[in-house]
Amino acid sequence: MKSRLVEEGPARTLVLGTLANSLGNGVFVTCSALYFTRIAGFTPAQLGLGLSIAGVAGLFAGVPFGHLADRKGPRGTAAALLVLAGLATGAYLLTDAYPLFILFAFLYALFDRGAYAARQALIPAVLEGENLVRVRAKIRVVTNVGVSAGAALGGLALLWDTGTAYRLTFLLNALSFVVCGLVFLRLPAVPPAPQRPPGEPRLAVLRDTPYALLAVLNMVMQLHIPILEVILPLWIALHTGAPHALTAVLLLLNTLACVGLQVPVTKKIDELRSAVRAFRVAGVALLGCCAAFALSSGRGPWAATVTLVVAAALHVYGEMVQSAGSWVIGYELAPPTKQGQYQGLFNTGIAAVQMFGPVSLTLLLIDWGTPGWLTLGAVFLVGGLAMAPAVRWAERRRAASAQAAPATVTAA
C-alpha cells in the first residue's frame, strides 16, 4: 500500500489528508442516522427533512466557495473550510433541539461541499499533467479504504449501542476534518488568481454554457452511484430470488475492485481524447450493467446471483473509467485561474445525485422494473456518447476566449 499509494511531495500530503478525512466520514455515515433518531430523539421524517434542507446548501456551495478559493488561494481556503466543517460536526452534540439540528446540518453541508470545491482547486495547483490524474486515482483509492475502515469502527459503536459510543464517532469525524485541514497546510503555498479583466463577470463559470453542459453530462453518468448504495438491496429483495446477503458481497467486491484497479485503469486516461473515449466505454459498460440487472428479474437463486455478479462487474468498471475521464475533462477545460469556481460547478452533480438520485431511481427501477433499467441504460449510453461533441464545443469556446483575451487587455 505504501509503495503504490504514498509518494513523495505534495501527492503524499494530499493522499494522507484525504485518508484521515475519509476515515472520519466512514464512521459518521455508519452511525449518524441512529444517533439522531435514537439518542437525539428525532423522528425519521424529521431527520429526512433536515438532511434535505442541508442538501440544498450542498447544491449551491460549490461555485461561490470555489470562487473564494480562486481569490484567496485554495490551500488556506480548503484548510479553513475543513476546520469549520469539523466544528459543525461537533456542534451536533451540543443540542437535541430540532431547529438547531437543521442549522448545524445546513452549516455542515455548506462547509463540507465548499471545502470539497476548494480541495479540487488545490489539487491541480500543486500537481501537473499525468501526475494529476494518477494522484486523483490514488485519492479515490484511499477514500474507499478510509470509508471502509471508518465503517468498521462505526460498526463497533453500533455493537456497543450507547450514547457515549455514538458521540465518540461524531468527535472522531470532527477531528478528521481538522486533521485534514492541518495536513493540507503543509502543501506549497498557492498564490491567489490575478484580478479578473474589466467587464468579466465575477462568477464566469455561470456564463460558460459549454462547460455547464459538460457538468450536466457528468452528473447524468454519476447516476450509477445510487445503484449499489440504494437500489441493489431493494432489487434483490423485491425482484429476484438471490440471497439477501449478496448485497454485502457485491458492495465488498466493488470496494476491493476500486482499491485494486482504479490506478491501473487510469494509466491511459491522461488527456482529452482518451477521456472522451473513457466516457464512451463507460456508457457501454453501464448500459450492459443495466441490461444484466433487468435480466435478473424473476430469476431463481443461482441464475439471479450469476447475473447480478456480471452486473456489478460492469458497474464497477464503468464507474472507474467514468471517474478517470471526468477528472481530465473537468480540469483541462477549466481556465487555470478559475479552477475553484469551475470545479465547484463540475462537482455539484455529486451533491445533486446524492439528493435526488435515490428517490428518482427507486421510482424508475424498483417500481417500473425491467423497462426502467433499459431506460436508464439508454440514458447512460447517450450520456457517454454525447460527451465527445460537448468537449469539442467547450474546446472551441476555450480557444475563442484565449484569442479574445489579448484584445480585451489591449483595449483596457
C-alpha positions in Angstrom: 0.0 0.0 0.0 2.8 2.4 0.9 4.8 1.8 -2.3 1.8 2.1 -4.5 -0.2 4.9 -3.0 2.1 7.1 -0.9 4.7 9.0 -2.9 7.0 11.9 -2.1 6.0 15.6 -2.2 2.5 17.2 -2.4 0.9 14.0 -3.6 1.7 12.3 -0.3 0.2 15.1 1.6 -3.0 15.1 -0.4 -3.4 11.3 -0.1 -2.7 11.3 3.7 -5.1 14.2 4.4 -7.8 12.5 2.3 -7.3 9.2 4.1 -7.8 10.9 7.5 -10.9 12.7 6.4 -12.5 9.7 4.7 -11.9 7.6 7.8 -14.0 10.0 9.9 -16.7 10.2 7.2 -17.0 6.4 7.2 -17.6 6.4 10.9 -20.1 9.3 10.7 -22.2 7.8 7.8 -22.4 4.5 9.6 -23.7 5.9 12.9 -25.3 9.3 12.3 -28.8 8.2 11.5 -29.1 6.0 14.6 -27.7 8.8 16.8 -30.2 11.3 15.5 -33.2 9.0 15.9 -32.3 7.0 19.0 -30.2 9.4 21.0 -31.2 12.9 19.9 -34.8 11.8 19.6 -35.8 13.0 16.1 -38.3 11.0 14.0 -37.1 9.5 10.7 -39.3 12.1 8.9 -37.7 15.0 10.8 -34.2 13.6 10.0 -35.0 13.3 6.3 -36.4 16.8 6.2 -33.4 18.3 7.9 -30.9 16.5 5.7 -32.9 17.6 2.6 -32.7 21.2 3.7 -29.0 20.8 4.3 -28.6 19.2 0.8 -29.8 22.5 -0.7 -26.8 24.2 0.9 -24.6 21.5 -0.7 -26.0 22.1 -4.1 -25.2 25.8 -4.1 -22.0 25.9 -2.1 -19.5 24.7 -4.7 -19.3 27.7 -7.1 -19.1 30.6 -4.5 -16.6 28.8 -2.2 -14.7 27.7 -5.3 -14.5 31.3 -6.4 -13.3 32.2 -2.8 -10.5 29.7 -3.2 -9.5 31.3 -6.5 -9.4 34.8 -5.0 -7.8 34.0 -1.6 -5.8 30.9 -2.5 -7.0 27.3 -2.4 -4.7 26.0 0.3 -5.8 28.3 3.1 -9.5 28.3 1.9 -9.6 24.5 1.9 -8.0 24.2 5.3 -10.3 26.8 6.9 -13.5 25.3 5.5 -12.4 21.8 6.6 -11.9 23.1 10.1 -15.3 24.8 10.0 -16.9 21.5 8.8 -15.3 19.8 11.7 -16.7 22.3 14.2 -20.2 22.0 12.6 -20.0 18.2 13.1 -19.0 18.6 16.8 -21.9 21.1 17.2 -24.4 18.3 16.6 -23.6 17.1 20.1 -24.4 20.3 21.8 -28.2 20.2 21.3 -31.2 18.0 20.8 -33.4 20.9 19.7 -34.7 20.3 16.1 -34.2 24.0 14.8 -30.6 23.9 15.9 -30.1 20.5 14.3 -31.3 22.0 11.0 -29.0 24.9 11.4 -26.0 22.7 12.1 -26.8 20.3 9.3 -27.1 23.3 6.9 -23.7 24.7 8.1 -22.1 21.2 7.9 -23.3 20.7 4.3 -22.2 24.3 3.4 -18.7 24.0 4.7 -18.2 20.3 3.6 -19.2 21.0 0.0 -17.3 24.3 0.0 -14.2 22.5 1.3 -14.6 19.9 -1.5 -14.6 22.6 -4.2 -11.6 24.3 -2.7 -9.8 21.0 -2.5 -10.5 20.3 -6.1 -8.9 23.7 -7.0 -5.9 22.9 -4.7 -5.1 19.6 -6.4 -4.2 21.0 -9.9 -2.4 23.9 -8.3 0.2 21.7 -6.6 0.3 18.9 -9.3 0.7 18.8 -13.0 -0.1 16.8 -16.1 -0.2 13.0 -15.9 0.7 13.2 -12.2 -2.6 15.0 -11.6 -4.7 12.1 -12.9 -2.7 9.4 -11.2 -2.9 11.1 -7.9 -6.6 11.6 -8.3 -6.9 7.9 -8.8 -4.9 7.3 -5.6 -7.1 9.7 -3.7 -10.1 7.7 -4.8 -8.5 4.5 -3.7 -7.6 5.9 -0.2 -11.1 7.3 0.0 -12.6 3.8 -0.4 -10.1 2.4 2.1 -10.8 5.1 4.7 -14.6 4.9 4.4 -14.4 1.1 4.7 -12.2 1.3 7.8 -14.4 4.0 9.3 -17.5 1.9 8.7 -15.8 -0.9 10.6 -15.1 1.4 13.5 -18.7 2.6 13.3 -19.8 -1.0 13.5 -18.2 -1.2 16.9 -20.2 1.8 18.0 -23.4 0.1 16.7 -22.4 -3.0 18.6 -22.0 -1.1 21.9 -25.1 0.9 21.1 -24.6 3.6 23.7 -24.9 7.3 23.6 -21.2 7.6 24.5 -20.2 5.4 21.7 -22.2 7.4 19.1 -20.8 10.7 20.5 -17.3 9.4 20.1 -17.9 8.7 16.4 -19.0 12.3 15.9 -15.9 13.6 17.7 -13.8 11.3 15.5 -15.3 12.7 12.4 -14.9 16.3 13.6 -11.2 15.5 14.4 -10.7 14.0 10.9 -11.8 17.3 9.3 -9.4 19.3 11.5 -6.5 16.9 10.9 -7.1 17.0 7.1 -7.1 20.8 7.1 -3.9 20.9 9.1 -2.2 18.4 6.8 -3.2 20.4 3.8 -1.4 23.4 5.3 1.8 21.5 4.7 1.3 21.8 0.9 3.1 24.5 -1.1 1.6 28.0 -0.9 -0.6 28.7 -3.9 -0.9 32.4 -4.9 -4.4 33.8 -5.5 -5.6 34.2 -9.0 -5.0 37.6 -10.6 -7.7 40.2 -10.8 -10.3 39.5 -13.4 -10.2 41.6 -16.6 -12.6 44.6 -16.8 -16.1 43.6 -17.8 -15.6 39.9 -16.9 -18.4 38.6 -14.6 -17.3 37.6 -11.1 -18.6 34.1 -11.5 -17.7 33.5 -15.1 -18.5 29.8 -14.9 -22.2 30.5 -14.7 -22.0 32.0 -18.2 -19.9 29.2 -19.7 -22.6 27.2 -21.4 -20.4 24.5 -22.9 -18.7 23.8 -19.6 -22.2 23.7 -17.9 -23.2 21.1 -20.4 -20.1 19.0 -19.5 -21.1 19.2 -15.9 -24.7 18.1 -16.7 -23.5 15.1 -18.7 -21.1 14.1 -15.9 -23.9 14.4 -13.4 -26.1 12.1 -15.6 -23.3 9.5 -15.7 -22.9 9.7 -11.9 -26.4 8.2 -11.6 -24.5 5.0 -11.2 -23.7 6.0 -7.6 -27.1 5.1 -6.0 -27.4 1.8 -7.9 -25.3 -0.2 -5.5 -25.9 2.0 -2.4 -29.7 2.2 -2.6 -31.2 0.2 -5.4 -29.2 -3.1 -5.1 -30.6 -4.3 -1.8 -34.2 -3.4 -2.8 -33.9 -5.0 -6.2 -32.5 -8.3 -4.7 -35.2 -8.4 -2.1 -38.2 -7.5 -4.3 -37.4 -8.7 -7.8 -35.0 -11.6 -7.6 -34.6 -14.9 -5.8 -30.9 -14.2 -4.9 -30.0 -14.4 -1.2 -30.2 -11.0 0.5 -26.6 -11.4 1.8 -25.4 -11.0 -1.8 -25.8 -7.2 -1.3 -22.9 -7.2 1.2 -20.8 -9.4 -1.1 -21.2 -7.2 -4.1 -20.6 -4.0 -2.1 -17.4 -5.5 -0.8 -16.3 -6.6 -4.3 -17.0 -3.1 -5.6 -14.8 -1.6 -2.9 -12.0 -4.1 -3.5 -12.1 -3.6 -7.2 -11.8 0.2 -6.8 -8.9 -0.2 -4.4 -7.0 -2.7 -6.6 -7.9 -1.5 -10.1 -8.6 2.3 -10.1 -4.9 3.3 -10.5 -4.2 0.7 -13.3 -7.4 1.7 -15.2 -6.4 5.3 -15.0 -2.9 4.9 -16.6 -4.0 5.5 -20.2 -6.6 8.2 -19.4 -4.5 11.3 -19.3 -5.7 13.7 -22.0 -8.9 14.8 -23.5 -9.1 12.3 -26.4 -8.6 9.3 -24.0 -11.0 10.9 -21.5 -13.7 11.2 -24.2 -13.1 7.6 -25.1 -13.4 6.6 -21.4 -16.9 8.2 -21.3 -18.0 6.1 -24.4 -16.7 3.0 -22.8 -18.4 3.9 -19.5 -21.7 4.4 -21.4 -21.5 1.0 -23.0 -20.4 -0.7 -19.7 -23.2 0.9 -17.7 -25.8 0.0 -20.4 -24.6 -3.6 -20.0 -24.9 -3.3 -16.3 -28.5 -2.1 -16.5 -29.3 -4.9 -19.0 -27.9 -7.5 -16.6 -29.9 -6.1 -13.7 -33.0 -6.3 -15.9 -32.3 -10.0 -16.8 -32.0 -10.9 -13.2 -35.7 -10.0 -12.6 -37.7 -13.1 -11.5 -34.7 -15.5 -11.7 -34.0 -18.2 -9.1 -31.1 -18.0 -6.6 -28.3 -19.3 -8.9 -29.3 -17.6 -12.1 -30.0 -14.3 -10.3 -26.7 -14.4 -8.4 -24.6 -15.0 -11.6 -26.5 -12.3 -13.4 -26.1 -9.8 -10.6 -22.3 -10.5 -10.3 -22.0 -9.7 -14.0 -24.0 -6.5 -13.5 -21.8 -5.5 -10.5 -18.6 -6.1 -12.5 -19.8 -4.0 -15.4 -20.9 -1.4 -12.9 -17.6 -1.0 -11.2 -15.7 -0.9 -14.5 -18.0 1.8 -15.9 -17.7 3.7 -12.6 -13.8 3.6 -12.7 -13.4 4.8 -16.3 -16.1 7.4 -16.0 -14.4 8.8 -12.9 -11.0 8.9 -14.6 -12.4 10.6 -17.7 -14.3 13.2 -15.6 -11.1 14.3 -13.8 -9.3 15.0 -17.1 -12.3 16.8 -18.7 -13.2 18.8 -15.6 -9.6 20.2 -15.2 -8.5 20.5 -18.8 -11.4 22.6 -20.0 -11.4 25.0 -17.0 -9.4 28.2 -17.1 -6.2 27.8 -14.9 -7.0 30.9 -12.9 -10.6 29.9 -12.2 -10.3 26.2 -11.2 -12.1 26.8 -7.9 -15.4 28.1 -9.3 -15.3 25.7 -12.3 -14.6 22.6 -10.1 -17.3 23.8 -7.8 -19.8 23.7 -10.7 -18.5 20.5 -12.2 -18.7 18.6 -8.9 -22.2 19.9 -8.0 -23.5 16.9 -9.8 -22.4 14.7 -6.9 -24.5 16.6 -4.4 -27.4 16.6 -6.8 -27.2 12.9 -7.4 -27.0 12.2 -3.7 -30.0 14.4 -3.1 -32.4 13.4 -5.9 -30.9 10.1 -7.2 -32.3 7.7 -4.6 -35.9 8.8 -5.0 -35.9 9.1 -8.7 -34.1 5.8 -9.3 -36.3 4.0 -6.8 -39.4 5.1 -8.8 -37.8 4.3 -12.1 -36.2 0.9 -11.3 -38.0 -0.6 -8.3 -41.5 0.5 -9.3 -41.2 0.1 -13.1 -38.8 -2.8 -13.2 -37.2 -4.1 -16.4 -38.4 -1.1 -18.6 -36.9 1.2 -16.1 -33.5 -0.5 -16.2 -33.5 -0.4 -20.0 -34.4 3.3 -19.9 -31.6 4.1 -17.5 -29.1 2.1 -19.7 -30.1 4.1 -22.7 -29.5 7.3 -20.7 -26.0 6.1 -19.8 -25.3 5.3 -23.4 -26.5 8.7 -24.7 -24.6 10.5 -21.9 -21.4 8.7 -22.7 -21.6 9.3 -26.5 -22.7 13.0 -26.0 -19.5 13.8 -24.1 -17.5 13.9 -27.4 -19.4 16.8 -29.1 -19.8 18.6 -25.8 -16.0 18.5 -25.3 -15.4 19.8 -28.9 -17.8 22.7 -28.2 -16.0 23.5 -24.9 -12.6 23.4 -26.7 -13.9 25.9 -29.3 -15.2 28.1 -26.6 -11.9 28.0 -24.8 -9.9 28.7 -27.9 -12.1 31.7 -28.7 -11.7 33.0 -25.2 -7.9 32.7 -25.4 -7.9 34.7 -28.7 -10.2 37.4 -27.2 -8.2 37.9 -24.1 -5.3 39.8 -25.6 -7.7 42.2 -27.3 -9.5 42.8 -24.1 -6.3 43.6 -22.3 -5.1 46.0 -25.0 -8.4 47.8 -25.0 -8.3 48.2 -21.3 
